[in-house]
Every structure is written in structure tokens, then in C-alpha cells.
Amino acid sequence: MAGDITGRCALTLEYDGTAYAGFQHQENADTIQAQVEQALSELFGCQMKIRAASRTDAGVHARGQVVAFNLARSFEAAKIAPAVNWHLPRDIRVVNARPVPAGFDPRTGATGKIYRYFISNRLHPPAVGRRYVWHVPQPVDIEAINRAAKVLRGTHDFAAFQSAASTVTDTVRTIRHLWALRRGETVVLTCAGDGFLHNMVRILVGTLVEAGLGQRSAADIEAILLSKDRTAAGVTAPARGLFLERVLYRPSLDSYPVL
């Protein structure tokens, strides 16, 4: 039947991570992965498994998480996204669905990720949208943040900017873009790179905010990089302000036919 597909499918997910213990399966805790796999299993009537581009932490949100799975049977193309959404809770949505090659792996096939972090920079904490920002009441100097951010762009050993509990040994990563701008009372930091260590973006943000508060200089940031010591860097910014905006592929997922 025209319009039906079989094989492998990629979904772009949007979710509010507030109620979940992160993306990846955990015992005795609700996760994004568990909800999506349950929805797919209910839809297809058999156990379904997904592979994700990023294992976002508890409380982190996404507008562009990518997961892939093998269809259990042919399915009308235009109905995949709404059908999966029917079985999902309202804080998780499929934004679009696309057919992908049989070997497509959303994690190893990714060439980079884009994250955004949102800070409410006003005296009083917000009542509306408080689940999606870090409230910093002191005035933040955007120019100071961007001077410090310039030091972090490029290829470096980011050992000082990973969780102390991490066991990753290869800590060299490339940050292609790291920039802050102000939108009224909100400060937005955008970070794009080829890959990220555990808690890396949140530690970068916490350290850069300290620079914006006059507590660290650009020279301090360089010293932190060279130290490879987590205790030298700043605080870990709260998870609630972080969004996975987009996962990058070559060719882009946008190049695949839209279902």
C-alpha cells in the first residue's frame, strides 16, 4: 500500500524532563525511555526497544532528542507520530518520524549536539516557567561570560568539566560554538559540540555564570582547563534549565524523506 513503510524508523522527541529520572532505563524509577518503549509496545502489540542519541539526565528537557527502532510491521507513514503520541503521557511528544537506513544508530551516527541553557536573571524568581530556568538574581555580565566562553571553544581536554563520578578516560572534546545572549530578563547560553562528557554542559554553564558574576576571569577558565581537576571548575548548574535542542547528522535527518 502506498504510504506504508517497513524497516527502521527515527523519531524526534520533545519532552519535559521534570517528572523523570532521566532518559535511560532505571530500576524503580520512571524514565523517558521506559515511557516511549511502553507506548511503542502498546501500539505494535509486542515488546519494542529504542536506541537514543543522548542519555539526558534527570530533569533535563529536550526539543530534539532522536531515537530509532525497527518497526514490528508495516505502518501507514503519516500516522506513526500521532499513533505513538496517543500512547504517550502529555509531557512527551513525537515531533516527527522519518524512515532511516537499516544500520542507522542515533548515537554513534551523530556528528554533534546543540544544547541551550536558560537563566532567569532578575531579582525575584519566576512563577511562570520556573521549571525551565535557573534563577540567578544577581546581575550577570554577558560580555564577561562571552570572554570566558571564547577560551572554551575548540578542541580541549575537558576533564575538569565532567562529573567527578564519571569513569570516561578519553575526555577530549570539541566545542564548535559557545555563546551567551540576553533576551530581556533571560540569559540564553548555546553550546554546540561533537560530544559531551557527563554533566559537561551544566558545569560549563555554572562556571561561565561565575565569570559573569565577576568571580572568575578568562585566564581562570584557561587554568581550569589545564588543571583537569573537577574541583577547580564552578558549580553544576541545575538540570531544569538545560534543553537538548538538536542532534546533528551527516547527512542531516532533514535529508531523509519525511514520513
QUISUL-V561949 format. One record per helix or strand of 2 or more residues. SS is the DSSP state (~ for helix, > for strand). FROM is the first residue (numbers start at 1). LEN is the number of residues. Records with the same first field share a line. If there is no record, write none. Layout:
SS=FROM-LEN, FROM-LEN
//
This chain:
>=4-2, 8-8, 51-2, 61-10, 75-2, 92-9, 110-11, 134-2, 154-4, 172-12, 186-8, 242-8
~=17-3, 32-13, 77-11, 130-3, 142-11, 159-3, 200-13, 218-10, 230-3, 239-3, 253-3
//
